Amino acid sequence: MAVRESARDRIGERLTRRTPLVLVLAATAQAMYALAAGATTALLTVASGSLYGAVGARGFLVMAVLCAAALPLARGLRRAQVTPS
């Protein structure tokens, strides 16, 4: 709770300096993205270890299919990049 209040205070201070809100929240968005990417990596690492323990080296095929399924998503993200104005 104290973290939210201090973050709110910092945002308020930055807004009083007439900084665009997009720039104020950019660091928050980057932190949320990094947290999600790190948590996903950690969960998939644990899952792949369990999979390897259950089916052995054949678990690699499951992980390879998961990677292949992510390729169209990655291509879509590349096309959705925002250009600075």
N, C-alpha and C positions, 0 to 999 in steps of 0.2 A: 504494500500500500504506500509506503514511504517512497518507493521508487517511482510510482506513478505520479505522486505529487511533485517530486523534484523534476521529473521529466516535463510535467505540465508547466512548472515554473520556468524551466529553461526555454520551452517553446514560447511562452509568453514574453520572456525577455527578448528573444530573437525577433518576434513579431513586432515588438515596439520599435525595433531598429529598422522597420519597414523592409524586412527581408521577405521575399516571396515564400509562401507556405510550402511550395514544392521543394525548395532548397532546405527548408527546416526539417521536413520529414524524410528527406533522401537518406540520411544516415539510419533512421529507424527502419526504412524499407530494406536497406542493404543488410542490416542486422537480422531482420526477420527471414530474409532469403538465405543468409548463411546458416542460421539456426535450422531451417527446414532442410537444407541440403546436408548438413552434418548429421541431423537426426535420421534422415533417410538412409544415408550411408551406413550409419551405425546399426540400424535395424536390419538392413540387407546383409551386412557382414555377419550378424548373429544368425540370421535365417540361413545363410549359405553354409555356415558351420554345422548347423543342425541337419541341413539337407545332406551334406557330405557324410556326416555320421550315420545317417539313415540309409543312404543308397550308394555311398562310396563315390567313385570317380564319375559315375553316370550323372551325378548332380551337376557336373559341369555343363552338361547339355541343357539342363533347365535354366542355368544362369545365362548361357549363351542365347537361348530363346528370349529371355527377359531383356537382354541387351539389344537384340534385334528388334524387339517390339518397341523399344524406346527411340529407334532411329527416325521414324516419321515424326515423332514429337519434337525431336531435336531440329529437324528440318523446318518444322512449323515455327519454332521459336526464332530461328534465324531470319525468317521472312517477316516476323512481327517486330523487328527492332524499330525503335523510335528514333527519328533523326532530330538533332537539336535545332531549335528555331532561332 
